[in-house]
Amino acid sequence: MNPHPHPSLQQAAQRSLWLSVVVNVVLTLLQIVTGLWAGSQALVADALHSLSDLIADFVALLARRHSHKAPDDDHHYGHQRYETAASLALGLLLLGAGVSMLLGAGNKITSATPLAPVHQAALWVALLTLLSKELLFRYMLKIASEVKSSMLVANAWHARADAASSLVVALGIAGNLAGYTWLDPLAAALVGFMVGKTGWGFAWDALHDLMDRAADADTVAAIRATLLATPGVQGVHDLRTRRMADQIQVDVHLEIDGNLTVHQGHDIAAAARLRVMSSQPVLDVMTHIDPV
């Protein structure tokens, strides 16, 4: 399987990321200005979340550019793990933003200073943000599925997390306007928790992939079945896999009739390698022949 998506899909991925950049720039400016003017901590917290989205978009754009470089003298297996590193950076960014929001909201709630009601404009901006983020999520997830990029999927769900936080913010602001002024900082705290939880999940998954996590059991079983179905392969053992972003590196021992010539054994191993790479998201297969 070719690890490099079709150029048209690459262009679609780039467009989705730049669209996310534009949306996040507009929403961040709108939320910060309105949040400060309207006196809504929840809306300012949501603006910080949008700002983290913006930084994440640039990290994703950088990773997409470098991850598809061809192997070189310093990176014999290619640069696919740029995407994994980017997913780790996105996760840590979200985690840090979430902790910051939680601390700020906690200080506001426990403060002895009476909380003031916010302006109604904050509610309209929160609703506009909610709609924009949900539409952006649906579009980006569609493109990510077509390109088959875990990093773009993470970025799309980042937009969905922001949409969910905007819903919480809108409810908090509505409660504040109804007279329950403590609901605005409470909404900011909930946004912080949601952002931090999402970031932890992305960072933890990326960290495992950077530690050579194996492919899932179903994929390994499919690779084994493909190898065993290759004419001339009598058995398979020591099958090992490790993830390289959205691709998989495979090492395997193939049991082949010991009475065959070296040339025949090589042809069987080469055929097994090509069959696996054409049917699974496999970057390469390193085979070792064991005569039986």
N, C-alpha and C positions, 0 to 999 in steps of 0.2 A: 504494500500500500504506500502510495506517495505521501510523505509527511507534510508536503507543502500544498495547501489548499489552492484551488483554481484562482488565477488572478482576479477574476470578477468577484469572488467571495472575499478575497483580501481587501478589495476596494470597498465592498459593502461593510466589512468590519471597521475599516478606517472611517467611513462616513458615520457609522453608528457612534464611534468614540468622539468624533468631532461634534456631532449633534449633542451628545451628552455634555461636552465642554461648554457649548453655547448656552444650553438650558441651565446648567449649574451656575454659570457666570451671572445670568440674568436673575435667577432665583436668589442667589447669595446676596447680591446687592439690594434687591427688593426686600428681603427678609431682614437684613441688618438695619437698613434705614428705617423701615416700618417698625421693627421690633424696638429699636432705641426710642423712636418718636412716640410709639404707643405705650411704652413701658411694659412690654411683655418679655419676660425672661425665657419663656417657652419658645417664642418665635426666634429670639436670638440664638437659643440652643439649636433650633432647627437650622438656622443660618450657618452655624458652625458645622453642622452635619453636611449641609450642602457644600460648604467650603472643603470639607474632607473629601467629598465626592469629586470636586474639581481637581484637587491634588491627585486623587486616585486615577482620574482620567489621564493626566499627563504621565503618570507612572505606567499605566496600561499602554499608552501610545508608544512610550519608549521601549517597553518590553516587546510589543508586537514588531517593532522595527528590528530589534536585535535577535529575537528568537528564531527567525527564519534565515539567518545567515548560514552559509554552507560551512561544513567542518574546516578547520584550519590547523596549523601546526600546534597551537596551544589548546585546541578543543576538538579532539579527534572524533567525538561523538556528536558534534554539532552544538547548537546554542539553545536547545529547547527549554532548558531549565531557567532561562531568563523569565519565562512565564510563571514558573513555580516561585521564583524569587519575588516576582511582582505580586503574586497572590499573597505571599508572606508579608510583604510591605503593606499591602492594602489591609490585611488583617490587623497588623500592629497599629496602623493609622487609626482604624476604627476603634480598636481597644483603648488607645490613648485618648481619643476624643470622647468616648463614653465615660471614662473615669473622670475626665475634666468636667463634663456636664453634671455628673452625679455630685461631685464635690461642690460645684457652684450652687446647684439647687438645694443641697442640704444646708448650706450656709444661709441661704435666703429663708428657708422654712423655719430654721431654728433661731433666726434673728429676732430680737425684741422689737424691732421697728415694724409698725403696722404695715400690712401690704395694701397697696393702692389698686383700684380697678384699672384695667387696661382699656385702650381705645378700641372701638369696634372695627377699625381698619385692620387690626391685627388678625381678626377672624377671617376676613375676606382674603387676605394674603395667604393664610394657612390653607384655606380651601383651594385657592389657585395652585399652590404648591403641591397639594395632594393630587389634584387632577393631572398636573404636568408630569409628576414623578411616576404615576401609575401608567400613563401612556408611554413614557420613555422606557419603563421596565418591559412592557409588552413588546415594544419594537426591538430593544436590544437583546432580549432573550430569544426572539425569533432569529436574529442574525447570528447569535452565538451558537444556536443549535445547528444552523446551516454550515458554519465554519468549523464546528466541533472544537471549540476552544474553552477550556475550563476557566481561563482567566477572564474571558468575556462573559461567561456565565456568572462568575463571581461579581463582576462589575455590574451586570444587570440586576442581580439580587441586591447589590448595594443600593441601586435606585429603588427597588421595592422596599428595602428597609427604611429608606428615607420617606417613601410614601406612607408607610405604616406610622412612622414617627410624626408625620404631618397630620395624620388622623388624630393621634393622641394630642397633639398640640391644639388642633382645632377644638377638640372636646374640652381641653383644659381652659382655653380662652373663652369658650362659650360658658363654662361654669363660672369663670371669673366675672364675666359680664352679668351673670345671673345673681351675683352677690357673694359667691364662694371664692374669695380672692386667693386663698391658698392653693386652688386648683392649678393656677398658672405655673408656679414653681414645681408643683407635684408633677405636672405634665413634662416639665423640663427634666426632672429626675427619671421619669419613665423612659424618655427619649434616650437619656444617657445609658440606662440599663440595656435597652434594646440594641443600641449601637455597639456597646462593649461586648455583649453576648455574640452578636454577629461577627465582630472582629476576631474574637477568640476562636470561633469555629473555623474561619478561613485560615488564620495563622497556624492553628494546630494541624489542619490537613496539609497545608503547604510544608510545614516542618517535617511531617512524616514522609512526604514525597522526596524532600531533600535528603532524607536518611535512607534512600533507596527502598521505599515501601514496595512490596510486591503487588502485582495486578490482582484484581479480585478473583475469587475462586471460580466463577463461571468463565471468565476470560481464560484463565489458566487451563481449565478443562477443555475449552474449545481449541486452544493451541495444541494441547496434547492429542486430542482427537484428530486434528488436521495432520499432525506429524505421523501418527500411527496409520492414517489412511493413505500415506504416500507409498506407492509400490516399491518394495525392496526394504522398507523399514520394518524390522521384526519386533522391535521394542524400544521403549524410551525410559530413561532414568536421569536423575540429577537435573530435572527441569527447573530452572530458576528464572525469575523475572524481576525487573525493577522499572519503576515508572520514570519516564523522561518527559515531564509535562503531560501532554495528551498522548504521547507515544509510549511504547514499551520496548525495553531491551531484553532479549531472550538468550539464555545460555542453556544448552541441552546436550546430552549424550545420546547418540542414536545407535541402536544395536542392528548391525548389518551382517549378512552372511560372510564369514571369514574366508570363504573360498573364492570370493569375487576379487577382481583386480583392483588396484588402487584407483584406477581411472573410473571403474564402474561404481565403486563406493563413493567417490567424489561426486559423480553425477546424481546419485540417489540423495546425498546430503544437500546438494545444490537445489534439487527439485523440492525437497522438503522445506528448505528455507524460503523459496519463492512462493510456495503454496501458503505458508503461514503469513508472509508479508502481504499477500494479495487478498487475504480473507479477514485479517485482524489488524487493529491499529498498532502494528509492530514496526519499529524503526529498523531493527536488524536482528538477525538470528546467528549466534555463534555456535557452530556445531562441532562435536567431537565424536569420531567414529569408534565404536567398540565392536570388534569382530566376535561373532557368535557361531 
